[in-house]
Every structure is written in structure tokens, then in C-alpha cells.
């Protein structure tokens, strides 16, 4: 952005909070792409020119109109807890920080409507007041915003029960502001929400979200240890398949991963493999029998009424696992894998033995199209980009779907192609290609030309 354009922009937005301090701008131009040694050099030095923090939808509309008028790129962000550089601006411009928009519009039995900057933990707390809770959330739920989760997330804690965020019924409605000379406010409902879901902020500025809720259960936290990894994995699959037992989380870690969890080491003897569970207290009575069947040992149990006290098991699972490991060894990175249900644990066992300690197995059981499958967030001892690509290629050759976390290009990640409906919607709501430019092969061409 030219100095003249920047001054014009600031003068146009005098009644909206703006940040021009270079250190703050640099900080708010980043996310957790530092988990990837491949992305770090590629995104180095990519920063916005200014941060704008709208407090309401009218301010969002004003920012959108100003950016459209002066052809200034916009990169929308929430808390910046993503991992692929989704909110890193490739072409400078405005960082649109949505974290001030924290209004909970309403919460009713089974459904809630909130502004995009509402934190997931705050929404969950509000829903629990009337006996409901969020169906699923990432391990970053304390800081992540709902708009960021919709734009960049895919599932998490709760996906063992409700599947993935993109599954029909897990997102009810979205309100978006277009980036046009005269911005419009568009409400998308039903299947139309997929035009914006997981689109990395290229398809309109999400201002409100309507999501379904699930019944709130008292969740107990449990650690079970095993002498053998595959036995731990089979236990996880068996618990996941036990439809009568209500659970929210089944995470299985191969040794030495639990050794990276310093606050929990007293509960996980060195060399053992661990399962971390969130199980509804009414189902707890059935758990010891299943644990005994697989030769496991319950080493830790925290009742629901102590939730929030001390350590929180959920914050050692999903991609928090990678965070804890990298706090000990910065040479560790990760993969995101979906194991085909037809091959299941047989393929998990093959990969576990094939790679050994180079690719440490971390499973998260989720529900996909009605079936329980082991998804994986393996920890990788990184050496070179070439070796990392070899590891990815070997997984893919075995039929594993890799959602590559080492690229900032949408098509090169999990999707491989952009949904044509999303592209059509993009052309309508962002005619100048100003929203998060540089994150798509298809759209990159339009921006450059």
C-alpha cells in the first residue's frame, strides 16, 4: 500500500480503531504457521500495513467499502490460532481483526447465534447455562474465535460424536459482508453455508454465525496407559465404537509423545503409551471393564465438577500435542492424516512400524460419514523438506489422505481443488480479488493479471 493510500484509509476510518505500530502489526500478521519449518521461510516478512478493529457490522461495512474504493487487500483474522498462514497477508494491506465483535446474539435450546469474534469458550459457557454446549471445538478453544474456526478449522474435541465442521448440520447459518463499492450483507443458510465454510477468508467477511448445540454432559477426564501401542489403538477404536457410551474425546499417543507432556508425566510411566479421554460421567461405570479387556491401566481421573481446575486434558490433544512437543524440541513438526476406514488400524500398525520414531503416532478418533475412523496428527522429526515430502508421498501411496499443513495454498492442503461454488460466490462478493489474495493458485492468476 502506498503512503498516500494508507493516509487516505486512516482518514476514512477515523471513528474505527486502527493500529499503526509496526510491532503490533507484525504480531497481528502472524499465526502458528511456525509449526511448519517449510512455511517459516516462505512467509517470512509478510505483514500488513495497518490493523483495523471493527466493533460492529456497520464498521465492517465501512472498512469493506473503503478497501474496495482504493483496491486495498483485506486479510481477516480472529485470534490467529490457525497453523497454515491462513491469516498471514501475502500482499500487505489491511489486517481486519474481528476480535472486538463479541456479542452473543442469542442462545436457545439446541442453537446459538453469535458475532464472529466470540471466543469458543465464552460461547460454551453461555450455552451451558441452559444445559447445552458446543458440539465441537479445537484444542485452542480458550482463545480461538468462532469466525476463525469456521473459516479455517475442520473439527476437534467432539468430532467423535458429531463428525466434522463441514458435515451437513454442523453449521446452520452465516452472515457475510461483501467487498464491493457498495458492500452488501448476505445471509447464507442450510447448504449455502458451504460457500464460505473453510474458505480461509477469501469469500466475504463473516460477521455472524449460527451453530447447533449439543446436550451438555458432565465430562470426566481420564488417562489410560498401555504397554503396547497397538493395544492402546484397539482400545480407542473399541471405545469409539461403543455407541452407548457418551464420549467427547479419544486421543491415543505412542511413546515417547507423552514424555513431552511435562505436567502429566507422573501419570504416564516412561515407555508406556497413553489414551486421553473425555467421557460423560454416566458412562464411566462401563469404562474399567473395557480398560481391563485391553490390559490397560487407569492412572488419572478427574471428575466433571473439577473441570477448569489444574491441568486440562483437552489442551494436550489435537494440535496442542504438537505445541507441547515443540516446546521441548523445535525440530518436531507434524502431519494431518485421515486413515481410510477400510484399512483402519491395520494401516496404522503398518505406518507405526514402518517409520518408527521418525513419525510418532498420534491418533484422534472421529466420526466420518457415520463410521468411526482414526485420524492422525503424527509428530515428525524434521530433517529436510525433501524427506518430509517422501514421508507424505508414502502415506498417500498407502491410501492415506494427507491434509498438508506445510502449504499456505488452499488447493495444496486438504482439498486439492477449490469448490466451484466457492469460486462462483467469490466472484460475486469480491469482484476486485481483495480478500486474502495469494492463498489460491486459481485466484493468484487473477490478482497478478
C-alpha atoms as one frame of an Amber mdcrd trajectory, in Angstrom:
protein
   0.000   0.000   0.000   1.360   3.448  -0.854   1.803   6.042   1.875  -0.862
   8.175   0.187  -3.336   5.272   0.185  -2.536   4.479   3.807  -3.132   8.082
   4.868  -6.368   8.181   2.886  -7.503   4.945   4.512  -6.744   6.181   8.026
  -8.573   9.449   7.342 -11.579   7.493   6.053 -11.774   5.350   9.197 -11.269
   7.946  11.939 -14.114   6.559  14.076 -12.863   2.933  13.941  -9.973   1.533
  15.998  -6.799   1.293  13.934  -3.292   0.142  14.827  -0.262   1.562  13.047
   2.512   0.494  15.436   4.837  -1.732  13.328   5.454  -4.227  16.158   1.747
  -4.712  16.778   1.046  -5.014  13.054   3.775  -7.639  12.697   2.358  -9.604
  15.617  -1.175  -9.471  14.198   0.067 -10.569  10.767   1.066 -13.997  12.119
  -0.481 -17.300  13.166   1.012 -20.638  14.226   2.459 -21.495  10.813   5.742
 -21.645  12.730   4.783 -25.276  13.436   5.981 -25.862   9.859   9.680 -25.414
   9.028   8.628 -25.311   5.368   6.262 -22.361   5.821   8.518 -20.211   8.006
  10.901 -19.051   5.222   8.057 -18.747   2.695   6.022 -16.408   4.911   8.911
 -14.501   6.453   8.418 -10.744   6.314   4.798 -10.946   5.174   2.997  -8.245
   7.160   0.050  -5.936   6.773   0.248  -2.153   6.508  -2.390  -1.427   9.132
  -4.694  -3.275  11.543  -8.348  -2.265  11.737 -10.592  -3.494  14.583 -14.283
  -3.002  13.841 -16.673  -3.078  16.796 -19.829  -3.867  14.824 -21.201  -4.765
  11.412 -21.606  -1.131  10.317 -17.905  -0.558  10.883 -17.100  -3.708   8.885
 -19.189  -2.358   6.005 -17.316   0.945   6.128 -13.923  -0.827   6.021 -15.074
  -3.036   3.133 -16.294  -0.056   1.116 -13.074   1.890   1.693 -10.876  -1.047
   0.695 -12.955  -1.660  -2.424 -12.729   2.019  -3.379  -8.932   2.159  -3.066
  -8.296  -1.501  -4.091  -6.614  -2.358  -0.791  -6.224  -6.076   0.110  -8.001
  -7.337   3.243  -6.888 -10.247   5.387  -9.438 -11.195   8.051  -8.261 -12.688
  11.352  -9.654 -13.843  14.664  -7.262 -14.974  17.385  -4.695 -16.259  14.874
  -4.624 -19.816  16.239  -4.529 -21.410  12.758  -1.482 -23.282  11.512  -1.109
 -22.731   7.769  -0.625 -18.999   7.369  -4.333 -18.520   6.624  -4.288 -15.046
   8.165  -0.796 -14.034   7.032  -1.156 -11.229   4.450   0.698 -12.054   1.225
   0.179  -8.584  -0.285   0.119  -6.261   2.727  -2.954  -4.072   3.080  -5.485
  -4.188   5.902  -5.478  -6.774   8.663  -9.145  -6.887   9.702  -9.099  -8.026
  13.335 -12.594  -9.251  14.286 -11.928  -9.891  17.977 -13.956  -6.876  19.220
 -17.182  -8.287  17.784 -18.070 -10.396  20.827 -21.824 -10.083  21.031 -23.781
 -13.257  21.806 -26.952 -12.522  19.837 -28.931 -15.338  21.472 -28.668 -18.861
  22.825 -31.689 -21.170  22.660 -32.090 -24.901  23.308 -30.048 -26.605  20.599
 -28.870 -23.493  18.734 -26.879 -20.268  19.195 -26.241 -17.112  17.180 -23.094
 -15.072  17.837 -20.816 -12.473  16.283 -17.630 -13.666  14.631 -15.255 -12.509
  17.379 -16.885 -14.510  20.181 -14.436 -16.908  21.806 -15.456 -20.560  21.728
 -15.006 -20.956  25.482 -17.274 -17.949  26.127 -19.986 -19.376  23.875 -19.674
 -22.778  25.540 -20.031 -21.211  28.989 -23.132 -19.287  27.909 -24.726 -22.379
  26.348 -24.094 -24.449  29.476 -26.236 -22.031  31.479 -29.268 -23.573  29.749
 -27.955 -27.162  29.578 -26.303 -27.122  26.141 -22.737 -26.916  24.815 -20.760
 -26.509  21.610 -20.745 -29.690  19.558 -17.054 -29.457  18.706 -14.079 -27.179
  19.150 -10.327 -27.146  18.516  -7.879 -27.585  21.381  -7.362 -23.795  21.191
 -10.970 -23.193  22.297  -9.966 -20.855  25.143  -8.587 -18.265  22.723  -9.991
 -19.194  19.272 -12.908 -17.219  17.841 -15.958 -18.742  16.171 -15.347 -16.857
  12.900 -11.778 -18.144  12.702 -12.905 -21.680  13.491 -15.471 -21.616  10.669
 -13.042 -20.045   8.176 -10.009 -22.177   8.972 -10.943 -25.107  11.209 -12.375
 -28.535  10.451 -13.311 -30.311  13.688 -11.796 -31.286  17.002 -12.927 -32.175
  20.511 -16.442 -33.518  19.985 -15.845 -34.860  16.454 -16.038 -38.416  17.808
 -19.753 -37.724  18.314 -20.678 -35.115  15.701 -18.233 -35.567  12.818 -16.506
 -32.666  11.116 -17.441 -29.000  10.893 -18.183 -29.293   7.175 -20.709 -32.114
   7.677 -24.302 -31.219   6.913 -25.995 -29.801  10.008 -22.909 -28.642  11.942
 -23.193 -25.080  10.665 -26.657 -23.554  10.274 -26.145 -20.014   9.007 -23.572
 -17.330   8.273 -23.796 -13.615   7.712 -21.106 -12.107   5.493 -20.231  -8.613
   4.291 -19.117  -8.328   0.662 -16.111  -6.295  -0.510 -17.717  -4.173  -3.224
 -18.095  -0.462  -3.935 -21.399  -0.735  -2.071 -20.965  -3.704   0.303 -23.939
  -5.973   0.889 -24.817  -8.058   3.926 -25.699 -11.591   2.838 -27.264 -14.320
   4.993 -26.407 -17.880   3.950 -28.462 -20.734   5.390 -28.564 -24.510   5.030
 -26.258 -25.990   2.397 -25.359 -22.493   1.162 -23.071 -22.061   4.192 -20.543
 -24.259   2.380 -19.817 -21.335   0.043 -17.921 -19.750   2.934 -17.131 -22.649
   5.300 -13.375 -23.380   5.493 -12.590 -20.854   2.737  -9.790 -19.076   4.644
 -11.493 -15.692   4.472 -11.474 -15.329   0.688 -15.277 -15.298   0.318 -16.658
 -12.400   2.312 -16.191 -11.114   5.849 -18.014 -13.357   8.339 -19.818 -11.171
  10.883 -22.285 -13.613  12.473 -22.534 -17.381  12.837 -25.413 -19.638  13.806
 -24.479 -23.104  15.031 -26.303 -26.077  16.522 -25.530 -27.074  20.095 -25.383
 -30.481  21.752 -26.706 -31.546  25.169 -24.216 -30.625  27.888 -22.818 -33.599
  29.808 -20.644 -33.690  32.911 -17.335 -34.698  31.341 -14.795 -36.712  33.308
 -11.135 -36.649  32.243  -9.311 -39.983  32.161  -5.807 -41.191  31.272  -5.312
 -44.876  30.467  -1.831 -46.293  29.870  -0.798 -49.373  27.902   2.398 -51.346
  27.465   1.751 -51.741  23.714   0.754 -49.010  21.249  -1.483 -51.100  19.002
  -3.366 -52.370  22.046  -3.960 -48.729  23.005  -5.182 -48.005  19.470  -7.540
 -51.013  19.522  -8.889 -49.869  22.876  -9.531 -46.422  21.378 -11.368 -47.926
  18.421 -13.445 -50.159  20.704 -14.447 -47.258  22.935 -15.225 -45.159  19.857
 -17.482 -47.939  18.524 -19.356 -48.269  21.832 -22.344 -46.160  20.810 -23.999
 -46.478  24.211 -21.064 -44.785  25.936 -21.061 -40.993  25.590 -17.638 -39.534
  24.889 -16.196 -36.275  23.600 -12.548 -37.135  23.089 -10.443 -40.239  22.394
  -6.772 -39.399  21.800  -4.101 -42.093  21.621  -0.377 -41.319  21.828   2.526
 -43.600  21.027   5.577 -43.382  23.260   7.586 -41.140  23.508   4.906 -38.466
  22.852   3.527 -38.488  26.454   7.004 -37.583  27.697   6.504 -34.150  26.121
   3.545 -33.552  28.459   5.547 -32.372  31.458   2.603 -31.588  33.786   1.253
 -35.129  33.278   4.423 -37.225  33.425   3.658 -38.572  36.902   0.599 -40.332
  35.435   2.335 -41.811  32.380   5.314 -44.076  33.129   8.170 -43.717  30.672
   7.893 -46.106  27.726   4.125 -46.529  28.037   1.516 -45.440  25.502  -1.480
 -43.382  26.577  -5.127 -42.736  25.789  -6.646 -39.418  26.885 -10.423 -39.491
  27.251 -13.347 -37.195  27.918 -16.210 -39.469  28.940 -19.646 -38.497  30.245
 -19.852 -39.393  33.936 -22.943 -41.640  33.498 -20.807 -43.794  31.143 -17.814
 -44.014  33.492 -19.080 -47.144  35.224 -18.580 -49.082  31.986 -15.036 -47.869
  31.380 -12.975 -50.049  33.805 -14.297 -53.255  32.232 -13.241 -52.125  28.763
  -9.853 -50.973  30.043  -9.321 -54.362  31.703 -10.285 -56.154  28.486  -7.337
 -54.461  26.737  -4.896 -54.756  29.600  -4.751 -51.022  30.238  -4.413 -49.125
  33.493  -6.351 -46.032  34.561  -3.721 -43.716  36.025  -5.633 -40.427  36.215
  -9.257 -39.452  36.610 -10.765 -36.024  37.235 -14.496 -35.640  37.878 -16.558
 -33.103  35.956 -17.094 -30.814  38.941 -13.339 -30.141  38.978 -13.266 -29.083
  35.322 -11.230 -25.912  34.953  -9.054 -26.724  37.966  -5.439 -27.670  37.347
  -4.455 -29.172  34.006  -6.997 -29.690  31.259  -6.506 -32.917  29.275  -8.099
 -31.449  26.142  -5.213 -28.988  25.923  -2.765 -31.832  25.307  -4.725 -33.234
  22.350  -5.298 -32.376  18.699  -2.713 -29.779  17.680  -1.871 -28.843  21.249
   0.084 -32.097  21.159   2.364 -30.547  18.543   2.691 -27.378  20.601   3.831
 -29.294  23.713   6.300 -31.389  21.698   7.769 -28.320  20.001   8.220 -26.647
  23.384  10.701 -29.437  24.101  12.165 -29.973  20.614  11.729 -27.331  17.893
  12.823 -29.833  15.229   9.468 -31.583  15.574   6.710 -30.814  13.091   3.527
 -32.688  12.193   1.160 -34.173   9.624  -2.630 -34.278   9.377  -3.925 -37.608
   8.100  -7.216 -39.363   7.532  -6.853 -43.151   7.638  -9.324 -44.828   5.246
 -11.937 -46.762   7.235 -11.466 -49.858   5.052  -7.843 -50.187   6.210  -8.190
 -48.640   9.672  -5.897 -49.893  12.401  -4.186 -52.387  10.096  -2.727 -49.460
   8.162  -1.985 -47.568  11.384   0.075 -50.554  12.547   1.979 -50.695   9.252
   2.848 -46.989   9.374   3.762 -47.195  13.060   6.344 -49.902  12.398   7.480
 -48.561   9.016   8.545 -45.134  10.275   9.368 -45.955  13.885  10.459 -42.989
  15.949  10.767 -40.676  12.920   6.973 -40.361  12.649   5.433 -40.679  16.119
   1.825 -41.847  16.012  -0.892 -39.621  17.461  -4.481 -40.703  16.779  -7.713
 -38.754  17.209 -10.839 -40.863  16.713 -13.579 -39.074  14.783 -16.859 -39.906
  13.079 -16.887 -39.657   9.272 -19.997 -40.470   7.213 -21.418 -42.484  10.098
 -18.278 -44.578  10.709 -15.586 -44.133  13.345 -12.115 -43.685  11.855  -8.687
 -42.953  13.317  -7.495 -39.570  12.129  -3.840 -38.854  12.830  -1.782 -35.824
  13.792   1.578 -37.576  13.659   4.646 -35.861  15.056   7.547 -35.848  12.602
  11.227 -35.472  13.418  12.055 -32.972  10.684  15.306 -33.201   8.754  14.713
 -31.788   5.251  11.778 -30.691   3.117  12.637 -33.454   0.643  12.391 -36.105
   3.361   9.130 -34.619   4.616   7.694 -34.870   1.095   8.860 -38.503   0.895
   7.002 -39.261   4.121   3.856 -37.572   2.793   4.116 -39.438  -0.538   4.496
 -42.788   1.232   1.355 -42.150   3.271  -0.592 -41.165   0.162   0.604 -44.273
  -1.666  -0.962 -46.328   1.139  -4.310 -44.558   0.645  -3.957 -42.052   3.492
  -5.475 -38.627   2.824  -2.948 -36.012   3.902  -4.259 -32.508   4.616  -0.834
 -30.979   4.113  -0.101 -28.430   6.866   3.085 -27.307   5.115   1.462 -25.123
   2.467  -0.435 -21.827   2.531  -2.169 -22.611  -0.787  -5.730 -23.896  -0.316
  -5.542 -26.401  -3.185  -2.270 -27.926  -1.947  -3.680 -28.587   1.530  -6.526
 -30.975   2.235  -8.881 -30.044  -0.570  -6.687 -30.362  -3.691  -9.260 -28.225
  -5.532 -11.419 -25.260  -4.553 -15.147 -25.925  -4.563 -16.572 -24.401  -7.786
 -19.473 -23.000  -5.734 -16.972 -21.166  -3.541 -15.290 -19.709  -6.631 -18.626
 -18.535  -8.032 -19.515 -16.937  -4.718 -16.052 -15.329  -4.563 -16.575 -13.641
  -7.936 -19.852 -12.191  -6.700 -18.777 -10.941  -3.256 -15.169  -9.924  -4.018
 -15.064  -8.667  -7.621 -11.665  -6.982  -7.199  -9.981 -10.041  -5.648  -9.032
  -8.166  -2.490  -9.811 -10.827   0.114  -6.780 -12.752   1.393  -5.032 -12.682
  -2.008  -2.251 -15.151  -2.732  -3.783 -18.158  -0.947  -5.075 -19.917  -4.078
  -3.490 -20.976  -7.377  -6.666 -20.158  -9.274  -7.159 -16.752  -7.720  -3.488
 -15.804  -7.721  -3.579 -15.601 -11.511  -6.451 -13.120 -11.409  -4.660 -10.874
  -8.920  -1.444 -10.813 -10.917  -3.314 -10.010 -14.101
